[in-house]
Structures are given as structure tokens and as C-alpha cells.
Amino acid sequence: MKQSKPKADFYQTDEDIVRLVQQFEACTLHRSGWNHAAHLTIAVWYLSICSKTEAIARIRTGIQHYNQCNGIMTTSSSGYHETLTLFWIAIACRFLAVTNHNASISALINDFISTYGEQKTLFYEYYSHELIMSWEARQSWVAPDLKPFDDISSH
């Protein structure tokens, strides 16, 4: 029988999450801290405190603002990526739809990161390399070309 890996606690307290969100919003989060786990944290945070529409808007503008403040240019190979942003928001929405909302925000986010933190390339199950790396996908929502993802819609 395969043993499952113990879940890591990325955040000890809810205040740890609040601190990360505040640093993200103020663009003071060190660039090395703006990693996949931080992106996932931001997605679950906003989806937990806002409507989906407002969360998407705040995540989108927040990432673009953070990038601008930190000199991260959007090019054909780096910077803000609209399709990947919406993809990970949809993954977070799926997770939240089946999760115990009585848990603290830190427990909720720790669980999400434990589940998806090491799956940085999950999108390749849905997108060909050519499509996801296209300028069109970076600039605006494009639908998956390998298999459908019903929870994703353009916003």
C-alpha cells in the first residue's frame, strides 16, 4: 500500500497569511517569495473573502501591479499570464467547493498548497505546450486544447 506524504504546514497562523497578502498588496513581498505557493495562497485568500468575480479582478490586477512595481515585464516567456491565472483560480474554486469551510484560513490554504503546491505543471494535462506558451494565452483567456476544464470560464 502506498503511503501518502504528510501534509506540510506552510503557514503556522492566519496572521502569516494576512502578512503575505499585505506584502503582496503593498508590493513589498520579496521577489523570491512570489512563488507558486504564494500565488496559490493569494487565490484562495481572495476567493475566501470575495465573490468569484471580485476575487478574479483583485487577483488579476494585484499580480499585474506587483509585477509592475517589481520590474517584472510581461514578455512572450515571462510576466503576467491571463490563462494560467484563470486556470489556477478555477482549481482553487474546485478545491473550495469540496472543502470544510469551518477550518481556519491557514489550515485551508495549507491543505490547498499540500495538494497542488508541487503540481506546478498541472495545466499541461489541459493545454499543449504551444498553446499555453502562446502570446494569445498570456494576454487573454484561451480554452484548453487537450481536455475540457468545465469550471474555467472567461472573465
Sequence and secondary structure as in RCSB ss.txt:
>XXXX:A:sequence
MKQSKPKADFYQTDEDIVRLVQQFEACTLHRSGWNHAAHLTIAVWYLSICSKTEAIARIRTGIQHYNQCNGIMTT
SSSGYHETLTLFWIAIACRFLAVTNHNASISALINDFISTYGEQKTLFYEYYSHELIMSWEARQSWVAPDLKPFD
DISSH
>XXXX:A:secstr
         S SSHHHHHHHHHHHHHT S GGG SHHHHHHHHHHHHHHS HHHHHHHHHHHHHHHHHHTT    
SSSS  HHHHHHHHHHHHHHHHTS TTS HHHHHHHHHHHHTT TTGGGGTS HHHHTSHHHHHS    SSS  T
T    
